[in-house]
Amino acid sequence: MSKIKPSKGAPYARILGVGGYRPARVVPNEVILEKIDSSDEWIRSRSGISTRHWASPEETVTAMSVEASGKAIADAGITAEQIDAVIVSTVSHFKQTPAVATEIADKVGAGKPAAFDISAGCAGFGYGLTLAKGMIVEGSAEYVLVIGVERLSDLTDLEDRATAFLFGDGAGAVIVGPSDEPHIGPTVWGSEGDKSETIKQTVPWNDFRVGDVSKLPLNEQGEVKFPAITQEGQAVFRWAVFEMAKVAQQALDAAGITADDLDVFIPHQANMRIIDSMVKTLKLPEHVTVARDVETTGNTSAASIPLAMERLLATGQAKSGDTALVIGFGAGLVYAATVVTLP
């Protein structure tokens, strides 16, 4: 017989507050067109994106996260000192160690919480949300700060016609806390590593240490390019449209609801065509509000779902208590979907 005392937490968890931060600089398609042979009409028709936000040097991963977190803490009605854990999902924090979560925890005034980073690309928010729920139910935390943050402008090749227009910067944060009722459904998540090459960093960091220029990409002037995110657009599109609609349906089934029970659909803001295709495949009723934040925010990877959630609530397109299906998918290829009650 085990001598270990069983852990005991809250019966359930829920999102208590949400906050977002978008950099001040708004970048229209015309700026992107300075480096690629394309048109505003082509970019809009292929992605639905008209503008995106790019961070200034002062708008660091930490600074944007602190701003978003402060809003989420206030929205949740708790104090920073009550936070027991900080989870940050990002692929654009360039220090391998320490985790940026520790710095963010200190700057928001959270005391001495558990703090760590995860790397799950565009599914990162869903992964973080699931970890937070587990910590609260298990009893190792009462309040968890979950952040999705990216400075993808740092990882964008502006000469790459396939990706130059896609990415933006920003941070989204939520506070997850205890609940007497289920407000975060079971997570349907996974990975398909055999497709990992479809979205990737162009070259690994250690290629720069070796110093062999023949291994490194060059720009039109023959200068070494910084690593960037690249993707096989058609393969990713097909995977997202056909496979992720199945995952989204599995999340609805796991939560014990149907599309008719939904109020809001918040998919990863990757591409408007992908969003429209998923809505059609899932046969979502007209009353369901669909997040289309990608039009003015671009693809912000791990930050896209909380940013879209925050905007829907701030503009009144969604309201507290609404039932929402959220799904993230991207590099890995990884995915995570669940049904939540909006804060």
Disulfide bonds with the S-S distance in Angstrom:
none
